[in-house]
Amino acid sequence: MGAYNNDGVLSPIYSLGSSHDVRISKHVHDNVHGNIYLDPLSLKFIDTEEFQRLRELKQLGVTHMVYPGGVHSRFEHSLGVYWLAGEAVQKLKNYQGSDLDIDRFDLQTVKIAGLLHDVGHGPFSHLFEREFLPQVRSGFHWSHEDMSVKMVDHIVNQHHIDIDPQMIKRVKGMILASSEFAMPRSSREKRFLYEIVANGRNGIDVDKFDYIVRDCRACGLGCNFEFQRLMETMRVMDDEICYRAKDYLTVHKLFATRADLYRTVYTHPKVKAIELMVVDALVKANDYLDIASHIEDPSQYWKLDDTIIRTIETAPNEELKEARDLILRIRRRNLYQFCNEYAVPKDKMENFKNVTAQDIVCSQKSGVTLKEEDVAVCNVRIDLTRGRHSPLESINFFQDYDSEEKFTIREDHISHLLPTSYQDMIVRVYSKKPELVGAISEAFENFQLKTYGVKAQVHATPEKKKRRILS
């Protein structure tokens, strides 16, 4: 029983091998992976209010307000990562089981880690972590991975889940593997298992496999990245997962497709405008609703989800009026107005500092007097997952299955058409009041001239947008 790929061919990746006995497993049909079989231990986690909360967290935050199809949730993504994590371990076991000593304990551990890796996400996903919390908890460092670990402990204790403490410890280590909170591991551990769900070494993991395909499908983008090929041919060498040399272009497509999603979907100018407004609404509501305090206690945190916006907009309290008005503006499509953007010149990237509203206001010369609260600035970073470095630098390949040597591939040995720079920094400026678009656009141009000596933006702000006034 399997799933068909785009060519209508039954893909061998969707086997039943990763489930110890499908007769006692529950199965659900996923629109990306076909039938997914949920084992009894995983169901104990799934059938909790803390995990079910993921149904109320959209995978793409507010993106559905620009791409209507992007309404899928963290819940279905988590099931997808659970399934692919199990399939990845099973394939390694099938091909190298005797050498790697993979057992059912390993298989179950990686599957649980895939299932729970996102259980710590907040409302509107990364917006909560990267945009909202820094404004209300200045200097306080928090990550959804660290919260996921706390939520795992909370779920186990709250629901008295009978699970090996050593398994839970390893699950938490796998969730944190790609974060700065990564736990030290002993040389006796099978380190390659920590590269399956969240790969901190080179970024190739089943989390990306799932969300890239799922997000492309939901938003109507084409996706020619085939993770199945990598899953079928990967191999463990010296305790790390390596890939067949002939699949280097498939690896590169993974990162290129991810960057394309960031540019066209995740950081779409309208998406960012709505995100800025949602963040402002949450900040204005925080003093009254004390939203940020929920991050201190998992027993309270699970109650936070995307419906916080509905709570704000339907509450009659005067203290929430400003936040409520912002949400009403979003509903009526009276958004912060995009003025313009520019890509930071490549030779200026290394010493770049985020542009602020104050930078723009201080660049005005005459006319309307602007205030910082009139301006919103978005500093968008898009890369291939390793900042200014090529992802291929940290990926090891092998020539064929008989070879024992692993090696990296230099990009100039692949193609001269591959990028010479691996990161874009885009500065976008928005006007919170439609009638100020002209003044803010002019100040933004002045800032560019003062900073770079030229206007770095590609085109001018349209005159009709500059002249727009509130009716």
BELRA-V463161 format. One record per helix or strand of 2 or more residues. SS is the DSSP state (H for helix, E for strand). FROM is the first residue (numbers start at 0). TO is the last residue. If there is no record, write none. Layout:
SS:FROM:TO  SS:FROM:TO
This chain:
E:2:3  E:9:10  H:21:23  E:25:29  E:33:37  H:39:45  H:48:55  H:62:64  H:73:99  H:103:115  H:125:135  H:143:157  H:164:174  H:190:194  H:205:218  H:226:232  E:234:236  E:239:243  H:244:265  H:268:288  H:290:295  H:297:300  H:307:313  H:317:330  E:336:342  H:345:347  H:356:360  H:371:373  E:374:382  H:390:393  E:396:397  E:405:406  H:410:412  E:422:430  H:433:451  H:462:465
